[in-house]
Amino acid sequence: MREFKRTHPWLKFSLDLNNLGHWTWYRLGETVSMSDVLAGIPLRPEAAKRLHRVFLAKGALATTAIEGNTLSEAEVMEHLEGRLELPPSRRYLAREVDNIVRACNRIAKEILGGKSGSLSPGEILTLNREVLEGLPLPEEVVPGRIRNYSVTVGRYRAVPAKDCAFLLEQFCDWLESVKFPEEMEKAGALLKAIAAHLFFVWIHPFGDGNGRTARLIEFRLLLEGGYPTPSAHLLSNFYNQTRAEYYRLLDEAARSGGKPEGFIEYAVQGYSDQLREQIRVVRAEQLRESWRNYVYERFGKGSDAHLRRRRLVLDLSDAGGKEGWVPISRIPELSPKLAREYAKKTEKTLSRDLNLLKEMDLIERKGRSVRARKEIILAFLPPRADPLEKGVVS
């Protein structure tokens, strides 16, 4: 008998969906619906590229931050844009992020190009090698090689080293065997990705990088399940934002005799919340584009005064924080172009411009403050919905 059957008798690679609560099924339906909405949102290519880069940076940072990477999100963005200078003592942190970014890009390219097959133990070894490549590691840790010694993570003692290769084979066979009805394929892909994460970290086959490798497996399974590339990073974001709960539930699932339901319900709820926030960000980008097009349509071509007013309403659109209110006295400071436009004009000119924009229903005035009325182009809001209060307009 294999030793893990004595030490980890509950590790059987099975998933009883009957034990999931009704709210988890509800949220699974939400994730399918929201991911379909996200996949169909039209954006200009340059805006889509920028958001792809933002979500990739967030995901790569999250999956390394869980393991202790201390770079900030702004630093990661600067690094990916080639603008970050780190001292030698911190450069390994950037390398950790680079490794995840390269692995994600490779996985996405293969899946989107139709070249990806079933996940094999060899592919998992490759993932771990990519995660750890070029990083300072203890002498006993070899990237992409199964450990030959015992490991303990917190209170959890991983499976015996001599059973790791066998269990990786069983893990990959289980992934290949799990099938869902056609109408449930996408929800099933999320369930399978979360369960795979859990089963993999229970095996803990490598000396280091197991969590990052697990999250790359999760990323791959979500892409294969039809989730948009930006959304495939969201579980890593959620685990990082709720790091203490993430580790608590991993430990609880093992100590309960291999019951995954608590961890799955936690992850599904988090993924649903993260998708909703991602849609809000993408819709805000889409709103900016649509509003800009609408303003250009309203003004068309005209005099210098006409163009000045168009510039004024567009600059107001990007100012004022969440609710968009800007003191009238600050308007000339909104951009260098506006500063030049009003440098030689009187206060009456600015007042006249604002009155005209108000007549055109493009701005709203309240006391000595104004804001752009971007919400007028939002269609099909439910009765009594306040787009400012709900964060639809930002």
C-alpha positions as CSV (number, residue, x, y, z in Angstrom):
1,M,0.0,0.0,0.0
2,R,1.3,3.5,-0.9
3,E,2.2,5.5,2.1
4,F,-0.1,8.5,1.3
5,K,-3.1,6.2,1.8
6,R,-2.0,5.9,5.5
7,T,-1.0,9.6,5.9
8,H,-3.6,11.2,3.6
9,P,-6.4,8.6,3.2
10,W,-8.9,11.4,2.2
11,L,-6.9,12.4,-0.9
12,K,-9.1,10.7,-3.5
13,F,-9.6,13.3,-6.3
14,S,-13.3,13.3,-6.1
15,L,-15.8,16.2,-6.1
16,D,-19.3,15.8,-4.7
17,L,-21.3,18.7,-6.0
18,N,-24.4,17.7,-4.0
19,N,-22.7,19.3,-0.9
20,L,-22.5,22.8,-2.4
21,G,-25.0,25.3,-1.0
22,H,-27.7,26.9,-3.2
23,W,-26.0,30.3,-3.0
24,T,-22.8,28.8,-4.5
25,W,-24.9,27.6,-7.5
26,Y,-26.5,31.0,-7.8
27,R,-23.1,32.6,-7.9
28,L,-21.8,30.1,-10.4
29,G,-24.7,31.2,-12.7
30,E,-23.6,34.8,-12.1
31,T,-20.0,34.1,-13.1
32,V,-21.1,32.5,-16.4
33,S,-23.4,35.4,-17.2
34,M,-20.9,38.1,-16.3
35,S,-18.0,36.5,-18.1
36,D,-20.2,36.3,-21.3
37,V,-21.1,40.0,-20.9
38,L,-17.4,40.9,-20.4
39,A,-16.4,38.9,-23.5
40,G,-18.7,40.9,-25.7
41,I,-17.8,44.4,-24.6
42,P,-16.4,46.4,-27.5
43,L,-13.4,48.6,-26.9
44,R,-10.9,50.4,-29.0
45,P,-7.8,48.2,-29.5
46,E,-5.5,50.5,-27.6
47,A,-7.9,50.7,-24.6
48,A,-8.3,46.9,-24.6
49,K,-4.5,46.5,-24.7
50,R,-4.1,48.8,-21.8
51,L,-6.7,47.0,-19.7
52,H,-5.2,43.6,-20.6
53,R,-1.8,44.9,-19.3
54,V,-3.4,46.3,-16.1
55,F,-5.2,43.0,-15.4
56,L,-2.1,40.9,-16.2
57,A,0.0,43.1,-13.9
58,K,-2.6,42.7,-11.1
59,G,-2.8,39.0,-11.5
60,A,1.0,38.4,-11.7
61,L,1.6,40.6,-8.7
62,A,-1.2,38.9,-6.7
63,T,0.1,35.4,-7.3
64,T,3.6,36.4,-6.1
65,A,2.4,38.7,-3.3
66,I,0.7,35.8,-1.6
67,E,4.2,34.3,-1.3
68,G,5.7,37.5,0.0
69,N,6.6,39.7,-3.0
70,T,6.6,43.3,-1.7
71,L,6.4,45.2,-5.0
72,S,3.4,47.6,-5.3
73,E,1.0,47.5,-8.2
74,A,2.4,50.8,-9.5
75,E,5.9,49.4,-9.4
76,V,4.8,46.3,-11.3
77,M,3.2,48.5,-14.0
78,E,6.4,50.6,-14.2
79,H,8.4,47.4,-14.5
80,L,6.3,45.9,-17.3
81,E,6.6,49.3,-19.2
82,G,10.4,49.2,-18.7
83,R,10.5,52.2,-16.5
84,L,11.3,50.7,-13.0
85,E,14.8,50.8,-11.6
86,L,15.3,48.5,-8.6
87,P,18.4,48.1,-6.5
88,P,20.2,44.7,-6.9
89,S,18.8,43.5,-3.6
90,R,15.2,43.8,-4.8
91,R,15.6,42.7,-8.5
92,Y,14.5,39.1,-7.7
93,L,11.1,40.5,-6.9
94,A,10.7,41.7,-10.5
95,R,12.0,38.4,-11.7
96,E,9.3,36.6,-9.8
97,V,6.7,38.8,-11.5
98,D,8.3,38.3,-14.9
99,N,8.2,34.5,-14.5
100,I,4.5,34.6,-13.9
101,V,3.8,37.0,-16.8
102,R,5.8,34.9,-19.3
103,A,4.1,31.7,-18.1
104,C,0.6,33.3,-18.4
105,N,1.4,34.7,-21.9
106,R,2.7,31.3,-23.1
107,I,-0.4,29.5,-21.7
108,A,-2.8,32.0,-23.3
109,K,-1.0,31.9,-26.6
110,E,-1.1,28.1,-26.7
111,I,-4.8,27.9,-25.7
112,L,-6.0,30.7,-27.9
113,G,-4.0,29.2,-30.8
114,G,-5.6,25.8,-30.2
115,K,-2.2,24.1,-29.5
116,S,-2.9,23.1,-25.9
117,G,-3.7,19.5,-25.0
118,S,-4.5,17.7,-21.8
119,L,-2.5,18.8,-18.7
120,S,0.2,16.3,-18.1
121,P,2.8,15.8,-15.3
122,G,5.4,17.0,-17.7
123,E,3.5,20.3,-18.3
124,I,3.2,20.7,-14.5
125,L,7.0,20.3,-14.2
126,T,7.4,22.9,-16.9
127,L,5.1,25.3,-15.0
128,N,7.1,25.0,-11.8
129,R,10.4,25.5,-13.8
130,E,9.0,28.7,-15.3
131,V,7.8,29.9,-11.9
132,L,11.2,29.4,-10.2
133,E,13.6,30.2,-13.1
134,G,16.5,32.5,-12.2
135,L,15.4,33.0,-8.5
136,P,17.5,32.5,-5.4
137,L,16.5,29.2,-3.9
138,P,17.6,26.8,-1.2
139,E,20.1,24.2,-2.3
140,E,17.6,21.3,-2.1
141,V,15.1,23.0,-4.4
142,V,15.5,22.3,-8.1
143,P,13.0,24.1,-10.4
144,G,10.8,21.7,-12.3
145,R,11.9,18.7,-10.2
146,I,9.7,16.7,-7.8
147,R,11.0,17.0,-4.2
148,N,12.6,14.0,-2.6
149,Y,12.2,15.1,1.0
150,S,9.3,15.9,3.4
151,V,7.8,19.4,3.7
152,T,5.4,21.0,6.1
153,V,3.4,24.2,5.3
154,G,2.1,25.8,8.5
155,R,0.4,22.9,10.3
156,Y,0.0,20.9,7.1
157,R,2.4,18.1,6.4
158,A,2.4,17.4,2.6
159,V,2.1,13.9,1.1
160,P,5.2,11.6,1.3
161,A,7.8,12.6,-1.3
162,K,7.9,9.1,-2.8
163,D,4.2,9.3,-3.7
164,C,4.3,12.7,-5.4
165,A,5.0,11.5,-8.9
166,F,2.2,8.9,-8.6
167,L,-0.3,11.5,-7.3
168,L,0.6,13.9,-10.1
169,E,-0.4,11.2,-12.6
170,Q,-3.6,10.6,-10.7
171,F,-4.2,14.4,-10.6
172,C,-3.9,14.7,-14.3
173,D,-6.0,11.6,-15.0
174,W,-8.7,13.2,-12.7
175,L,-8.6,16.5,-14.7
176,E,-9.0,14.6,-17.9
177,S,-11.9,12.5,-16.6
178,V,-14.0,15.3,-15.2
179,K,-16.8,16.2,-17.7
180,F,-19.9,18.3,-17.3
181,P,-23.1,18.5,-19.4
182,E,-22.8,21.0,-22.2
183,E,-25.1,23.5,-20.5
184,M,-22.9,23.5,-17.5
185,E,-19.5,23.4,-19.1
186,K,-18.5,26.9,-18.1
187,A,-19.7,26.7,-14.5
188,G,-18.0,23.3,-14.3
189,A,-14.7,24.7,-15.6
190,L,-14.7,27.1,-12.6
191,L,-15.5,24.4,-10.2
192,K,-12.8,22.2,-11.7
193,A,-10.2,24.9,-11.6
194,I,-10.8,25.7,-7.9
195,A,-10.8,22.0,-6.9
196,A,-7.6,21.4,-9.0
197,H,-6.0,24.2,-7.0
198,L,-6.9,22.6,-3.8
199,F,-5.9,19.1,-4.7
200,F,-2.6,20.3,-6.1
201,V,-1.5,22.1,-3.0
202,W,-2.5,19.1,-0.9
203,I,0.1,17.1,-3.0
204,H,2.6,19.9,-2.8
205,P,5.0,18.1,-5.1
206,F,7.8,20.7,-5.3
207,G,10.3,22.1,-2.9
208,D,9.1,25.7,-3.7
209,G,6.6,27.5,-6.0
210,N,3.7,25.1,-5.3
211,G,1.1,27.9,-4.7
212,R,2.2,29.8,-7.9
213,T,2.1,26.6,-9.9
214,A,-1.4,25.8,-8.6
215,R,-2.6,29.3,-9.6
216,L,-1.1,28.9,-13.1
217,I,-3.0,25.6,-13.4
218,E,-6.1,27.4,-12.3
219,F,-5.4,30.1,-14.9
220,R,-5.0,27.5,-17.6
221,L,-8.2,25.7,-16.7
222,L,-10.3,28.9,-16.7
223,L,-9.0,29.8,-20.2
224,E,-9.8,26.3,-21.4
225,G,-13.2,26.7,-19.9
226,G,-14.0,29.8,-22.0
227,Y,-13.4,32.6,-19.5
228,P,-11.9,35.8,-21.0
229,T,-8.1,36.2,-20.5
230,P,-8.4,39.2,-18.1
231,S,-10.9,37.2,-15.9
232,A,-8.6,34.2,-15.7
233,H,-6.4,36.2,-13.3
234,L,-9.1,37.1,-10.9
235,L,-8.9,34.2,-8.5
236,S,-5.3,35.1,-7.7
237,N,-6.4,38.7,-7.0
238,F,-9.1,37.4,-4.6
239,Y,-6.8,35.0,-2.8
240,N,-4.2,37.8,-2.3
241,Q,-6.8,40.3,-1.1
242,T,-8.1,37.7,1.4
243,R,-4.8,36.0,2.2
244,A,-5.5,35.1,5.8
245,E,-8.8,33.5,4.9
246,Y,-7.2,31.8,1.9
247,Y,-4.7,30.0,4.1
248,R,-7.3,29.3,6.8
249,L,-9.6,27.5,4.4
250,L,-6.8,25.6,2.8
251,D,-5.8,24.3,6.2
252,E,-9.4,23.7,7.2
253,A,-10.1,21.6,4.1
254,A,-7.2,19.4,4.8
255,R,-7.9,19.0,8.6
256,S,-11.6,18.2,7.8
257,G,-10.5,15.1,6.0
258,G,-10.3,16.5,2.5
259,K,-13.7,18.2,2.3
260,P,-13.4,20.9,-0.4
261,E,-16.8,22.6,-0.1
262,G,-15.8,25.5,2.2
263,F,-12.9,26.5,0.0
264,I,-15.0,26.1,-3.2
265,E,-17.8,28.3,-1.8
266,Y,-15.3,30.9,-0.7
267,A,-13.5,31.0,-4.1
268,V,-16.8,31.1,-6.2
269,Q,-18.1,34.0,-4.1
270,G,-14.8,35.8,-4.5
271,Y,-14.6,35.2,-8.2
272,S,-18.2,36.5,-8.7
273,D,-17.3,39.7,-6.7
274,Q,-14.1,40.2,-8.7
275,L,-15.9,39.7,-12.0
276,R,-18.4,42.4,-11.1
277,E,-15.7,44.8,-10.2
278,Q,-13.8,44.0,-13.5
279,I,-17.0,44.7,-15.5
280,R,-17.4,48.0,-13.7
281,V,-13.8,49.0,-14.7
282,V,-14.3,47.9,-18.3
283,R,-17.7,49.7,-18.5
284,A,-16.2,52.9,-17.2
285,E,-13.6,52.7,-20.0
286,Q,-16.4,52.1,-22.5
287,L,-18.4,55.0,-21.1
288,R,-15.5,57.3,-21.5
289,E,-15.2,56.4,-25.2
290,S,-18.9,56.6,-25.9
291,W,-19.2,60.0,-24.0
292,R,-16.2,61.4,-26.0
293,N,-17.8,60.3,-29.2
294,Y,-21.1,61.9,-28.2
295,V,-19.5,65.2,-27.3
296,Y,-17.7,65.3,-30.6
297,E,-21.1,64.6,-32.4
298,R,-22.8,67.5,-30.5
299,F,-20.1,70.0,-31.4
300,G,-18.8,68.9,-34.8
301,K,-16.6,71.5,-36.4
302,G,-16.9,75.1,-35.6
303,S,-15.2,78.3,-34.4
304,D,-12.4,78.6,-31.8
305,A,-15.0,79.2,-29.2
306,H,-16.9,76.1,-30.2
307,L,-13.7,74.0,-29.9
308,R,-12.9,75.6,-26.5
309,R,-16.2,74.6,-25.1
310,R,-15.8,71.1,-26.4
311,R,-12.4,70.9,-24.7
312,L,-13.9,72.3,-21.5
313,V,-16.6,69.6,-21.3
314,L,-14.1,66.8,-22.1
315,D,-11.7,68.0,-19.5
316,L,-14.5,68.2,-16.9
317,S,-15.4,64.6,-17.8
318,D,-12.0,63.3,-16.6
319,A,-11.9,65.4,-13.4
320,G,-13.6,65.6,-10.0
321,G,-13.1,62.1,-8.6
322,K,-16.0,59.6,-8.2
323,E,-18.9,62.1,-8.5
324,G,-17.1,64.5,-10.9
325,W,-17.8,67.8,-9.2
326,V,-15.2,70.5,-9.9
327,P,-15.0,74.0,-8.4
328,I,-15.4,76.6,-11.2
329,S,-12.3,78.4,-9.9
330,R,-10.3,75.2,-10.7
331,I,-11.4,74.8,-14.3
332,P,-8.4,76.6,-15.9
333,E,-6.1,74.2,-14.0
334,L,-7.7,71.0,-15.4
335,S,-5.3,70.9,-18.3
336,P,-2.5,72.9,-20.0
337,K,-4.8,73.4,-23.0
338,L,-7.6,74.9,-20.9
339,A,-5.1,77.1,-19.1
340,R,-4.0,78.5,-22.4
341,E,-7.6,78.9,-23.7
342,Y,-8.7,80.9,-20.6
343,A,-5.5,82.8,-19.9
344,K,-6.5,85.8,-21.9
345,K,-10.3,85.5,-21.3
346,T,-12.4,87.1,-18.6
347,E,-14.5,85.3,-16.0
348,K,-17.5,86.3,-18.1
349,T,-16.2,84.1,-21.0
350,L,-15.9,81.1,-18.7
351,S,-19.4,81.8,-17.2
352,R,-20.9,82.2,-20.7
353,D,-19.3,78.9,-21.8
354,L,-20.6,77.1,-18.8
355,N,-24.1,78.5,-19.3
356,L,-24.1,77.2,-22.9
357,L,-22.9,73.8,-21.9
358,K,-25.7,73.7,-19.3
359,E,-28.3,74.6,-22.0
360,M,-26.9,71.7,-24.1
361,D,-27.5,69.4,-21.1
362,L,-23.8,68.4,-21.1
363,I,-23.0,69.7,-17.6
364,E,-24.7,70.2,-14.3
365,R,-24.1,73.2,-11.9
366,K,-24.4,73.1,-8.1
367,G,-23.4,76.3,-6.4
368,R,-19.9,77.1,-7.5
369,S,-19.2,73.7,-8.8
370,V,-19.9,71.9,-12.1
371,R,-19.7,68.3,-13.5
372,A,-20.1,66.6,-16.8
373,R,-23.4,64.7,-17.2
374,K,-21.9,61.5,-18.6
375,E,-24.9,59.5,-17.3
376,I,-27.2,60.9,-20.0
377,I,-25.8,58.3,-22.5
378,L,-26.5,55.4,-20.2
379,A,-29.4,53.3,-21.5
380,F,-31.8,51.0,-19.7
381,L,-31.0,51.9,-16.1
382,P,-33.7,50.6,-13.8
383,P,-36.2,53.0,-12.2
384,R,-34.7,55.1,-9.3
385,A,-31.1,54.0,-10.2
386,D,-28.6,56.6,-9.3
387,P,-25.5,56.1,-11.6
388,L,-23.3,58.3,-9.4
389,E,-24.3,56.4,-6.2
390,K,-23.8,53.0,-7.8
391,G,-20.4,53.9,-9.3
392,V,-21.6,53.4,-12.8
393,V,-20.2,56.9,-13.7
394,S,-16.6,57.4,-12.6
